[in-house]
Amino acid sequence: MKKSRETWGSNLGFILAATGSAIGLGNIWKFPYITGDYGGGAFVLVYLGCVLMIGLPLMVSELIIGRRAQKNPVKAFEKNHRAKSPWQSVGWLGMASGFLILSFYSVIAGWAMAFIFKSIKGFAGTPDQIQQQFVDLVVSPSDSIMWHTIFMVLVIAIVAGGIKGGIERWSKILMPTLFLLLLGLMFHGLFNTDGGMAALNFLFQPDFSRLTAEAVLSALGHAFFTLSLGMGAMITYGSYMKKDTGIVRDAILISFLDTFIALMAGVAIFSLVFHYGMEPGQSVGLIFKTLPVLFADTGPWVSVPFFVLLTFAALTSAISLLEVVVVYFIDEKGWSRIKTTLVAGILVYLFGILSAVASFTMPFRGSDQGFLDIFDFITTNYMLPVGGLLTCLYIGWVMKEKDIAEEFGSRGLPFQMLRLALRYLTPIGIALVLLHGLELLPFMEY
Ligand code: PHE
């Protein structure tokens, strides 16, 4: 006899786990550095618009698809549609995305862990010497692989514990801790440094003259990544939801918390950057190269919590990535959770070595690039948008309106607005990101 499928222990547990999936390296590493690169306020405003108009409708859609079917992302499309439905391919694509993202995500998360220990020792020396520490870590295959190994072991251990006993339990511990750490760091930035006001101005005073078309499209792509959309993570987490919880309210809360945390991280980081008179546009190195130079002054009281926070955030996202890969085999093949998690986790881990070794490169878009950058580029710019676009076309045009309305909870104005967004606004927005990713937008220069 088949065992009944696990569900979340409580709605709070679900919210924390889903927020944990959403809040990750995307919020604390990526959001601040792309905001810095694209000039601040105006970019932030466009990003908020994308979260509202694209992210939120898609989050509601994925949760509806998952909870309706109570199945993994592959079978969810079959159950909601029909046997052998071609829409199942959305689920397969999601599993592939989860696999690829986790393989490089774990390498970056490993760097975050390495920096906890570097922070405890303290950052000392000239700015160049401090920045060199990161370069040394990245180019040393043994160090990068070691941290990648440790991180993947943690991810596998949590996912092997199951929904309630693993993912939910750890999210309940890690997420509130993360929030408190970030709150402390933000207050430090606002009240202990001279950069607080400058950071707020940078983030919240839009200067539209600095807004480029590329920034707009990056904001859209980032909305996907940061909300864990387009790859079945929210379908999976939705499939463990009980029938009596309000999907829309939960989706609003998750999106709000994700955005709020990204903004808090922005305030915390840019207060330091401005306090020390640095430029905000530091690109990918903002967290691992620029901040440590500033941490040399602030000391471990600021840097240790910061990298612990980054590691926790990455961990709760990584478990959702592995869960998407694992749940299919548990549901469909009847494999035990522990065995499946081990096999899938080890495969992701081995594949991740490609990203961990900086000297492994491949020609990609006109230059030799490392696998980490290539996988990041392919998943964020192609795979997530394609997954998201198909999901939204499916729910907008194919899924039975009655089924959607039942999960949504009403047929009033909000429901009609969602339908309208999912049929037109959201797919067009996503198609733009995708065309940009393929360098096919006629009005852009590539
Ligand atoms: N949302 C996570 C972040 O911001 C990344 C992620 C993407 C997690 C897709 C799961 C699925 O870091």
Residues whose N, C-alpha, C, O or C-beta is under 5 A from the ligand:
A	BS01	LIG	S21 A22 I23 G24 L25 G26 N27 F225 T226 L227 S228 L229 A233 S317 S320 L321
